[in-house]
Amino acid sequence: MGFKLDETVSKNNQMMRRDLEVVWHPCTQMKDHETLPLIPIKSGKGIYLYDFDGNAYIDAVSSWWVNLFGHANKIINEKIKTQLDTLEHVLLAGFTHEPAIELAHKLVAITPNKLQKVFYVDNGSSSVEAALKMSYHYHLNKGINKPMFLSLTNSYHGETIGALSVGDVALYKETYRPLLLACLQVPVPKDQSQDSAHEALEALEGVLSTRGEEISAFILEPLVQGAGGMHMYHPDYLRGARKLTEKFGVHLIADEIMTGFGRTGKMFACEHAEISPDFMTLSKGLTGGYLPLSVVMTTNEVYQAFYCDYNAHKAFLHSHSYTGNPLACTAALATLEIFESMDVLGENEKKSDYIKMKLEKFTELTNVKKIRQQGMIAAVELQGYSPQERIGLRIYEYALKHGVLLRPLGHVIYFMPPFVITTEEIDRMMEVAYEGIRRLN
């Protein structure tokens, strides 16, 4: 029997009830929604999301870190509308199209200098999968079997099997451990100091010197570990890791899915260390938060290892149905056009400084353990609570009631708003978070 709408119930509640009949939401314990309101969003504009009852919410997490220039951005909207009347999709095997070509050229021009080839995929986890396979297959084509991968403790690279294998957040990984690929972890630098970076590099060198012959690639999130509680470390670690991986013949994969496109203060986090990895994975902000799209950037050296007269064992036979989708590529081109036409990074620097100033107030709270920041990413780590208290959920509920979407990572409250946020909106976002944390006491 179908769901019968009750006109006396708010539109929000109607939508929520219809949703819970059929939708299984990601990263959610659905039983929570017996008491926790599910917010149905009708529209978005700028940094705001609007529900069906007219309530507005500041999108302080950029809708899972994807939105760069606000919801319903006029420039991106118009480009997609134009493309929609021309070509919505075509397979990228044996065919191509202008948005894919132009986007690839632009990405080669703005990424680190050794990255000269673009392989299209369609989401972040899939780009990690492709990079891992590409690295392993490269070595195999050279006559070397290297079945292991190396990653940092506390890392997160996605939730498909390969991506999950190289991650190290038990919350996501532990249940599926019997299914995962062989992987080693080395310690992430414990904080943002140079001393911590150099200490962690010693551990990395130890592993590479003893097991480097088994390891295809070392994958890391440059400077900021997203789902790992926004843990941050010093650029010296990236510089050292690049030197060590080159020394021991191991690929370096920079997972810039979250850190790319201006989040850390530069276009790409690798630029803080002036390094060029063997692979770079990009997604999330690539399309400005509009459509699923990801890429694996790699070198001509890697590309040439697969270039031959047809050999099914040597060719990289990896594909997705929506690879290089024209609408998504067009959204990405529009996003890069905004970077080209406006001083986005310069304005972000000013906003980052303002956020830094606002963070100082949080140090007054006794339940705040540490604050940290890298560009337009800021985090407040709390102390004195057990996991069973689910304080993140309490902060989330409080913020929603006061018009701000925060989605804490356990006991870490973080801010990653769209770049178009104003100082007044930063004030509101930070005040709600501060008050929510203060009230926990």
C-alpha positions as CSV (number, residue, x, y, z in Angstrom):
1,M,0.0,0.0,0.0
2,G,1.4,3.5,-0.9
3,F,2.2,6.2,1.5
4,K,-0.7,8.6,2.1
5,L,0.3,12.2,2.8
6,D,-1.1,13.9,5.8
7,E,-1.7,17.5,4.9
8,T,-1.6,18.5,8.6
9,V,2.0,17.3,8.9
10,S,4.8,19.6,7.8
11,K,6.4,19.0,4.4
12,N,9.7,18.2,6.1
13,N,8.0,15.4,8.1
14,Q,6.2,14.1,5.1
15,M,9.4,13.8,3.1
16,M,11.2,12.3,6.0
17,R,8.6,9.6,6.5
18,R,8.6,8.7,2.8
19,D,12.4,8.6,2.8
20,L,12.7,6.2,5.7
21,E,10.3,3.8,4.1
22,V,12.8,3.1,1.2
23,V,16.2,4.8,1.5
24,W,19.3,3.3,3.2
25,H,21.6,6.2,3.9
26,P,25.5,6.1,3.8
27,C,27.6,6.2,6.9
28,T,24.4,6.1,9.0
29,Q,23.0,3.9,11.7
30,M,19.4,4.0,10.4
31,K,18.0,3.3,13.8
32,D,19.2,6.7,14.9
33,H,16.5,8.3,12.8
34,E,13.9,6.9,15.1
35,T,14.8,10.0,17.3
36,L,17.2,12.0,15.1
37,P,15.4,14.2,12.5
38,L,16.3,13.5,8.9
39,I,16.6,16.8,7.1
40,P,15.1,16.8,3.6
41,I,16.7,19.5,1.5
42,K,14.6,21.3,-1.2
43,S,17.2,23.7,-2.6
44,G,20.6,25.3,-2.1
45,K,22.1,28.7,-2.8
46,G,25.6,29.9,-1.9
47,I,26.6,28.4,1.4
48,Y,23.0,27.7,2.5
49,L,20.8,24.6,2.2
50,Y,17.0,25.1,2.6
51,D,14.6,22.4,3.8
52,F,10.9,22.0,2.7
53,D,9.7,24.1,5.7
54,G,11.9,27.1,4.7
55,N,14.7,26.6,7.3
56,A,18.2,27.5,6.3
57,Y,21.4,25.7,7.2
58,I,25.0,26.9,6.7
59,D,26.8,24.1,4.8
60,A,29.9,24.1,7.0
61,V,31.1,20.8,5.6
62,S,30.6,21.6,1.9
63,S,28.3,18.6,1.6
64,W,31.0,16.1,2.4
65,W,33.9,18.3,1.2
66,V,32.8,18.6,-2.4
67,N,31.3,22.1,-2.8
68,L,33.8,24.9,-3.6
69,F,31.9,27.8,-4.9
70,G,28.4,27.5,-3.3
71,H,25.3,25.7,-4.3
72,A,23.5,26.8,-7.5
73,N,26.6,28.6,-8.7
74,K,25.6,30.7,-11.7
75,I,28.7,30.1,-13.7
76,I,28.7,26.3,-13.3
77,N,24.9,26.1,-13.8
78,E,25.1,27.9,-17.2
79,K,28.0,25.7,-18.5
80,I,26.2,22.5,-17.6
81,K,22.9,23.7,-19.1
82,T,24.7,24.5,-22.4
83,Q,26.5,21.1,-22.5
84,L,23.2,19.3,-21.7
85,D,21.8,20.5,-25.1
86,T,24.9,19.2,-26.9
87,L,26.1,15.9,-25.5
88,E,25.1,14.2,-22.2
89,H,27.3,11.1,-22.5
90,V,29.4,8.9,-24.7
91,L,31.7,6.0,-24.0
92,L,35.3,7.0,-23.7
93,A,36.7,3.8,-25.3
94,G,37.4,4.5,-28.9
95,F,35.6,7.8,-28.7
96,T,36.3,11.2,-27.0
97,H,34.7,14.6,-26.6
98,E,35.8,18.2,-26.2
99,P,35.1,18.6,-22.4
100,A,37.3,15.6,-21.6
101,I,40.1,16.8,-23.9
102,E,40.1,20.4,-22.6
103,L,39.8,19.3,-18.9
104,A,42.7,16.9,-19.3
105,H,44.9,19.6,-20.8
106,K,44.0,22.0,-18.0
107,L,44.7,19.5,-15.3
108,V,48.1,18.7,-16.8
109,A,48.9,22.4,-16.8
110,I,48.1,23.0,-13.2
111,T,49.2,19.8,-11.4
112,P,52.9,19.0,-10.5
113,N,55.2,19.0,-13.5
114,K,55.8,15.2,-13.9
115,L,52.0,14.5,-14.1
116,Q,51.4,14.4,-17.9
117,K,48.6,11.8,-18.4
118,V,45.0,11.8,-17.2
119,F,43.0,8.7,-16.6
120,Y,39.3,9.3,-16.0
121,V,37.3,7.5,-13.4
122,D,34.0,8.4,-11.7
123,N,34.4,8.7,-7.9
124,G,37.2,9.1,-5.4
125,S,37.4,5.5,-4.2
126,S,37.5,4.3,-7.8
127,S,40.4,6.6,-8.6
128,V,42.3,5.1,-5.7
129,E,41.5,1.6,-6.9
130,A,42.7,2.6,-10.4
131,A,46.0,4.1,-9.1
132,L,46.7,1.0,-7.0
133,K,46.1,-1.3,-9.9
134,M,48.1,0.9,-12.3
135,S,51.1,0.9,-9.9
136,Y,51.1,-2.8,-9.4
137,H,50.6,-3.5,-13.1
138,Y,53.4,-1.1,-14.0
139,H,55.9,-3.1,-12.0
140,L,54.5,-6.4,-13.4
141,N,55.0,-5.0,-16.9
142,K,58.6,-4.4,-15.9
143,G,58.9,-8.0,-14.9
144,I,58.7,-7.4,-11.1
145,N,56.0,-8.7,-8.8
146,K,55.3,-6.2,-6.0
147,P,52.0,-7.3,-4.3
148,M,52.2,-5.0,-1.2
149,F,51.0,-1.4,-0.6
150,L,52.1,1.0,2.1
151,S,50.1,3.7,3.8
152,L,50.0,5.8,6.9
153,T,48.4,4.9,10.1
154,N,45.1,6.7,10.7
155,S,44.6,7.1,6.9
156,Y,41.4,6.9,4.9
157,H,41.2,6.4,1.1
158,G,37.7,5.2,0.4
159,E,35.4,2.3,1.0
160,T,35.8,0.0,-2.0
161,I,37.9,-3.1,-1.3
162,G,41.3,-1.8,-2.5
163,A,40.8,1.7,-1.1
164,L,39.7,0.2,2.2
165,S,42.7,-2.0,2.3
166,V,45.2,0.9,2.2
167,G,43.1,2.9,4.8
168,D,43.6,2.5,8.6
169,V,40.5,3.8,10.3
170,A,39.1,0.8,12.1
171,L,35.6,2.1,12.1
172,Y,35.4,1.5,8.4
173,K,38.0,-1.3,7.9
174,E,37.8,-3.9,10.8
175,T,34.6,-5.7,9.7
176,Y,36.0,-6.4,6.2
177,R,39.6,-7.2,7.1
178,P,39.4,-10.8,5.7
179,L,38.5,-9.4,2.3
180,L,41.3,-6.9,2.0
181,L,44.6,-6.6,0.0
182,A,48.0,-7.0,1.6
183,C,49.0,-3.7,3.1
184,L,51.5,-2.3,5.6
185,Q,51.2,0.9,7.6
186,V,53.9,3.3,8.8
187,P,53.3,5.9,11.5
188,V,51.8,9.2,10.5
189,P,53.7,12.2,12.0
190,K,52.0,12.8,15.4
191,D,51.5,16.5,14.9
192,Q,52.4,19.5,12.6
193,S,55.9,20.0,13.9
194,Q,59.1,19.3,11.8
195,D,60.5,17.1,14.5
196,S,57.4,14.8,14.2
197,A,57.8,14.7,10.4
198,H,61.5,13.7,10.7
199,E,60.8,11.1,13.3
200,A,58.1,9.5,11.1
201,L,60.4,9.6,8.1
202,E,62.9,7.4,10.0
203,A,60.2,4.8,10.4
204,L,59.3,5.0,6.7
205,E,62.9,4.5,5.7
206,G,63.2,1.5,8.0
207,V,60.2,-0.2,6.3
208,L,61.3,0.7,2.7
209,S,64.8,-0.5,3.3
210,T,63.7,-3.9,4.5
211,R,60.5,-4.5,2.4
212,G,60.7,-2.0,-0.5
213,E,61.2,-4.9,-3.0
214,E,57.7,-6.1,-2.1
215,I,55.9,-2.7,-2.1
216,S,54.4,-1.2,-5.3
217,A,53.3,2.1,-3.9
218,F,53.1,4.3,-0.8
219,I,49.8,6.2,-0.7
220,L,49.1,9.1,1.5
221,E,46.8,12.1,2.1
222,P,49.1,15.1,1.8
223,L,49.1,17.2,5.0
224,V,45.6,16.5,6.1
225,Q,44.0,13.1,6.9
226,G,40.3,13.7,6.3
227,A,38.2,11.0,7.9
228,G,41.1,10.4,10.3
229,G,39.9,13.3,12.4
230,M,41.4,16.0,10.3
231,H,44.9,15.0,11.6
232,M,47.6,17.3,10.1
233,Y,51.3,17.1,9.6
234,H,54.3,19.1,8.3
235,P,55.2,19.4,4.6
236,D,58.7,18.1,5.4
237,Y,57.2,14.6,5.6
238,L,56.1,14.9,2.0
239,R,59.5,16.0,0.9
240,G,61.2,13.2,2.7
241,A,58.7,10.6,1.5
242,R,59.2,11.6,-2.1
243,K,63.0,11.2,-1.7
244,L,62.7,7.8,0.0
245,T,60.2,6.3,-2.4
246,E,62.4,7.3,-5.3
247,K,65.5,5.8,-3.6
248,F,63.8,2.5,-3.0
249,G,61.9,2.2,-6.3
250,V,58.4,2.6,-4.8
251,H,55.7,4.7,-6.4
252,L,54.2,7.7,-4.4
253,I,50.5,8.1,-4.7
254,A,49.2,11.5,-3.5
255,D,45.5,11.1,-2.6
256,E,44.3,14.7,-3.1
257,I,40.7,13.9,-3.3
258,M,39.9,16.0,-0.3
259,T,42.9,18.3,-0.2
260,G,42.9,19.3,-3.9
261,F,41.6,22.5,-5.4
262,G,42.5,25.1,-2.8
263,R,41.5,23.5,0.4
264,T,44.9,23.6,2.0
265,G,45.9,27.1,0.9
266,K,47.5,26.1,-2.4
267,M,45.8,24.5,-5.4
268,F,47.2,21.1,-4.4
269,A,48.6,20.1,-1.0
270,C,51.7,18.7,-2.7
271,E,52.7,22.2,-3.7
272,H,53.4,23.0,0.0
273,A,56.4,20.6,-0.3
274,E,57.1,21.3,-4.0
275,I,57.0,17.6,-4.9
276,S,55.7,15.7,-7.9
277,P,54.2,12.3,-7.1
278,D,54.0,9.3,-9.5
279,F,50.2,9.4,-9.2
280,M,47.7,11.9,-8.0
281,T,44.0,11.1,-7.4
282,L,41.5,14.0,-7.7
283,S,37.8,14.1,-7.1
284,K,35.3,15.9,-4.8
285,G,36.0,19.6,-5.5
286,L,37.0,18.8,-9.1
287,T,33.4,19.5,-10.3
288,G,32.7,22.2,-7.7
289,G,30.5,19.7,-5.9
290,Y,28.1,19.2,-8.8
291,L,28.7,15.7,-10.4
292,P,30.7,12.6,-9.7
293,L,34.0,12.6,-11.5
294,S,37.5,11.6,-10.6
295,V,40.9,11.3,-12.3
296,V,44.2,9.6,-11.8
297,M,47.1,11.8,-12.9
298,T,50.3,10.0,-13.7
299,T,53.6,10.2,-15.5
300,N,54.7,9.5,-19.1
301,E,57.0,6.8,-17.6
302,V,54.0,4.9,-16.2
303,Y,52.0,5.5,-19.4
304,Q,54.8,4.1,-21.6
305,A,54.9,0.9,-19.6
306,F,51.5,0.0,-20.9
307,Y,52.0,1.3,-24.5
308,C,52.5,-1.6,-26.9
309,D,51.1,-3.8,-29.6
310,Y,47.9,-5.3,-28.2
311,N,48.6,-7.6,-25.3
312,A,45.7,-8.3,-22.9
313,H,48.0,-8.9,-20.0
314,K,50.0,-5.7,-20.5
315,A,47.1,-3.3,-21.3
316,F,45.4,-1.5,-18.5
317,L,41.8,-2.9,-18.9
318,H,40.1,-0.8,-16.3
319,S,36.8,1.1,-17.1
320,H,33.6,2.6,-15.7
321,S,30.4,3.2,-17.7
322,Y,30.4,6.9,-16.9
323,T,34.1,7.5,-17.3
324,G,34.8,11.1,-18.4
325,N,31.1,12.0,-18.5
326,P,30.7,15.3,-20.6
327,L,28.4,17.0,-18.1
328,A,30.8,16.3,-15.2
329,C,33.8,17.4,-17.3
330,T,32.0,20.6,-18.1
331,A,31.3,21.2,-14.5
332,A,35.0,20.7,-13.8
333,L,36.0,23.1,-16.6
334,A,33.6,25.7,-15.2
335,T,35.1,25.2,-11.7
336,L,38.6,25.8,-13.1
337,E,37.4,28.8,-15.0
338,I,36.4,30.4,-11.6
339,F,39.9,29.8,-10.3
340,E,41.3,31.4,-13.5
341,S,39.1,34.5,-13.4
342,M,39.2,35.2,-9.7
343,D,41.9,35.4,-7.0
344,V,40.4,32.4,-5.1
345,L,43.5,31.4,-3.3
346,G,44.3,35.0,-2.3
347,E,40.8,35.4,-0.9
348,N,41.0,32.1,0.9
349,E,44.2,33.2,2.6
350,K,42.3,36.1,4.1
351,K,39.4,33.9,5.2
352,S,41.9,31.3,6.6
353,D,43.5,34.0,8.7
354,Y,40.0,35.1,10.0
355,I,39.1,31.5,10.9
356,K,42.4,31.2,12.7
357,M,41.6,34.2,14.8
358,K,38.1,32.9,15.6
359,L,39.6,29.5,16.6
360,E,41.5,31.2,19.5
361,K,38.3,31.5,21.5
362,F,37.9,27.7,21.6
363,T,41.1,27.3,23.6
364,E,39.3,28.9,26.6
365,L,37.1,25.8,26.8
366,T,38.3,23.0,29.2
367,N,36.9,20.3,27.0
368,V,39.0,21.4,24.0
369,K,42.2,19.4,23.7
370,K,43.7,20.9,20.6
371,I,42.9,23.1,17.6
372,R,44.5,22.8,14.2
373,Q,44.2,24.3,10.8
374,Q,45.5,24.0,7.2
375,G,44.2,26.6,4.9
376,M,40.4,26.4,4.7
377,I,40.3,23.3,6.8
378,A,40.0,23.8,10.6
379,A,39.4,21.3,13.4
380,V,38.7,21.4,17.1
381,E,39.6,18.2,19.0
382,L,37.6,17.6,22.2
383,Q,38.7,15.6,25.3
384,G,37.1,13.9,28.4
385,Y,34.5,11.9,26.6
386,S,34.0,8.2,25.9
387,P,32.9,7.0,22.4
388,Q,29.7,5.8,24.0
389,E,28.7,9.3,24.8
390,R,28.6,10.1,21.0
391,I,29.3,13.8,21.6
392,G,29.7,14.4,17.9
393,L,26.1,13.5,17.4
394,R,25.1,15.9,20.2
395,I,27.0,18.7,18.5
396,Y,25.4,17.8,15.2
397,E,21.9,18.0,16.7
398,Y,22.6,21.3,18.4
399,A,24.1,22.9,15.3
400,L,21.1,21.8,13.1
401,K,18.7,23.4,15.6
402,H,20.7,26.7,15.2
403,G,21.0,26.6,11.4
404,V,24.4,25.1,10.8
405,L,25.3,21.8,9.2
406,L,28.3,20.3,11.1
407,R,29.1,16.6,10.8
408,P,31.8,15.8,13.4
409,L,34.3,13.0,13.1
410,G,33.8,11.4,16.5
411,H,35.2,13.9,19.1
412,V,36.6,16.2,16.3
413,I,34.5,19.2,15.3
414,Y,35.7,20.5,11.9
415,F,35.0,23.3,9.5
416,M,35.4,23.0,5.7
417,P,32.9,25.5,4.2
418,P,32.5,26.5,0.6
419,F,35.1,29.2,-0.4
420,V,32.3,31.8,-1.0
421,I,31.6,32.0,2.8
422,T,31.7,35.6,4.2
423,T,33.2,36.7,7.4
424,E,29.8,37.3,8.9
425,E,28.8,33.7,7.9
426,I,32.1,32.4,9.4
427,D,31.1,34.2,12.6
428,R,27.8,32.4,12.7
429,M,29.3,29.0,11.9
430,M,32.0,29.3,14.6
431,E,29.6,30.8,17.3
432,V,27.2,27.9,16.9
433,A,30.0,25.4,17.2
434,Y,31.5,27.1,20.2
435,E,28.2,27.3,22.0
436,G,27.5,23.6,21.2
437,I,30.9,22.6,22.6
438,R,30.5,24.8,25.7
439,R,27.1,23.4,26.5
440,L,28.6,19.8,26.6
441,N,30.0,20.9,30.0
